[in-house]
């Protein structure tokens, strides 16, 4: 839970994406090391979801950087993405 709270205090979108990916890897290691029973297919599904999340996040970051020129979270508001 502390990683999630730390993520919301960060200022750059790229660092936030790294934090989300770090949380996904930590969840994977927790599943493996705590011996939570699951088959190899669920492991592959989990990795596919993590890869999809990373690619969607990076594509969103690229589109935001092309639109505004910076990735500072503090410079955005919800109203700034109405026309995009």
N, C-alpha and C positions, 0 to 999 in steps of 0.2 A: 504494500500500500504506500510505503514511503517513496518508492520509485515513481508511482503515479502522481503523487503530490509534487515531487521534484520536477516532473515533466511540465506541470502547469506553471511553474515559476520561471522556466527558461525563456529566453528572449528571442533566439533565432530558431527558425523553423527546421533547419538542417539538424541542429542539435536535438530538437524534439523528436525528429524521425529516428535519429540514432538511439535515443532513449527508448522509444517504442520497440525498436528492433532488439535492443539489449534485453528488454522485458520478455520478448518472445523467446529468445534463446535461453533465458533463465527459466522460463516455464518448461521448455523442452528438457533442460537438464534436471529440473525437479521431477518431471515425470519419469525420467530414466533412472535417476539415483534413488528415488523413493520407491521404486519397483511397483509403480501403479500398473496393474495388469492391463495391457492393451496389445493388440496384434500389430504386426509391421505395417499393415495397410493404414491403420490410424496414424502411425508415425509419418507415413508419406503424405497423408492428407494434411496433417499439422504443418509439415514443412512446405507443402504447396500453398497453404493459406498464408504462412509467414512470408513466402516469396511474393505472393500476389499483393500482400499488404505493403511490402517494401517497394514494389514497382509502382503501385498506385500512389504511394506517398511521394516518390521521386518525380513522377510525372506531374503531380499537383504542384510540387515545389518548382519545377521548371516552368510551368505555365504562370505561376505567381511571379517568379523572377522576370519572366518576359513582359508581364503586364506592368509591374511596378518598379522593378530594378533593385529591390532589396528584399531580404527575408526576415526583417524584424517584425515580430508579432505585435509589438506595441504600436506600430504605424498603421495597422489594419483595424477596420471596424466591420460589422456585419453589413452595413449599408454600402461599403465600397465594392462589393462583388455583385451588385444588382444587375449591371449591364454586361456582365461577362458570361 
